[in-house]
Amino acid sequence: MIAGIRDEGNDMTEAGTTASRVAIVTGAARGIGAATAQRLAKDGFAVAVLDLDEGSAKGTVEAIEAAGGRALAIGADVSDAAQVEAAVERIVTELGPPTVLVNNAGVLRDNMLFKMSDSDWDIVMNVHLKGAFLMTRAAQKHMIDQKWGRIVNLSSTSALGNRGQANYSTAKAGLQGFTKTLAIELGKFGVTANAIAPGFIETEMTKATADRMGIPFDDFIKGAASQIPVARTGKPEDIAHLVSFFVSEGAGFVSGQVVYAAGGPKA
Ligand SMILES: NC(=O)c1ccc[n+]([C@@H]2O[C@H](COP(=O)([O-])OP(=O)(O)OC[C@H]3O[C@@H](n4cnc5c(N)ncnc54)[C@H](O)[C@@H]3O)[C@@H](O)[C@H]2O)c1
């Protein structure tokens, strides 16, 4: 059957439900979010591809549709409450009530502490922490109504501390606490919440870091891979695979966990 579309002859989708389930992936125009949106569409979800600019989300939607899936491009700033509320309402109307939320939107404003500006701090807190809070608050009621839901938050190995990232490491550690509290509050409604803490993943975000440091991206990747036990850096699909597990029907007894996906042990 076509992924994400109800097949009248067989009520079970690949997501294992009686109707197509709706997933929201934030920051899904590119990188980890785009790979995750495509993977969830393949798994049978109708996917809301949310990013700052609706136009930028269209590429991911086209890739999903070309593969036979169902998706909707949504423009919203996750740190703006009114835009988040409007986006979730539009998703409910055009795709259906969302029961999966992947809080993936993110930004970097790296700087050593003594040079970090107030706005470097605020934007990172607003996008990662306030954004995840606003999106989750808006989406959870639909999960509770359906007595089923899955929330996945993107943390980072930087949560363990990373030079030049006082803002980002704080936000990513904060998301782990947020995840555990969601798991405790929402568990009785059939909703799980888990966090993924990736190590080095090849995306525009890590490329921007290489550019800022004046290192060619290939050399930056080689240098990172030499420190990683599996001897390679990660791809967005590595993270999408783990999201696919967390949102699956069979993962209902796994909640409040943080999985470091970094090609080796971290904690
Ligand atoms: N790439 C890595 O190595 C890595 C490692 C650990 C964690 N992460 C986390 O994974 C997530 C995805 O990272 P990526 O590497 O794919 O990044 P990316 O920069 O390639 O993509 C991030 C996306 O988020 C969107 N976005 C930014 N601010 C937004 C806002 N206010 N509202 C809506 N969308 C917004 C951007 O437009 C962009 O499309 C981030 O949360 C990042 O912190 C990445």
The ligand as a Gaussian input file, in Angstrom:
#p B3LYP/6-31G(d) Opt

LIG

0 1
 N       24.717000      17.458000      12.986000
 C       25.170000      17.001000      14.140000
 O       26.334000      16.551000      14.251000
 C       24.288000      17.005000      15.367000
 C       24.798000      16.393000      16.537000
 C       24.016000      16.385000      17.676000
 C       22.766000      16.956000      17.661000
 N       22.299000      17.544000      16.535000
 C       20.951000      18.139000      16.603000
 O       20.131000      17.556000      15.619000
 C       19.182000      18.514000      15.155000
 C       19.275000      18.636000      13.640000
 O       20.600000      19.029000      13.299000
 P       21.146000      19.140000      11.791000
 O       22.585000      18.840000      11.857000
 O       20.253000      18.398000      10.878000
 O       21.003000      20.735000      11.596000
 P       20.721000      21.633000      10.296000
 O       21.268000      22.970000      10.641000
 O       21.185000      20.959000       9.055000
 O       19.122000      21.689000      10.262000
 C       18.381000      22.330000      11.270000
 C       17.048000      22.763000      10.700000
 O       16.312000      23.421000      11.753000
 C       15.674000      24.545000      11.198000
 N       15.377000      25.538000      12.228000
 C       16.269000      26.339000      12.885000
 N       15.626000      27.172000      13.717000
 C       14.298000      26.904000      13.590000
 C       13.136000      27.457000      14.185000
 N       13.200000      28.458000      15.069000
 N       11.924000      26.950000      13.819000
 C       11.846000      25.951000      12.909000
 N       12.917000      25.385000      12.312000
 C       14.133000      25.867000      12.644000
 C       16.667000      25.079000      10.165000
 O       16.037000      25.953000       9.241000
 C       17.188000      23.787000       9.546000
 O       16.423000      23.375000       8.434000
 C       19.485000      19.803000      15.906000
 O       18.653000      19.898000      17.041000
 C       20.926000      19.622000      16.320000
 O       21.235000      20.413000      17.443000
 C       23.031000      17.589000      15.386000

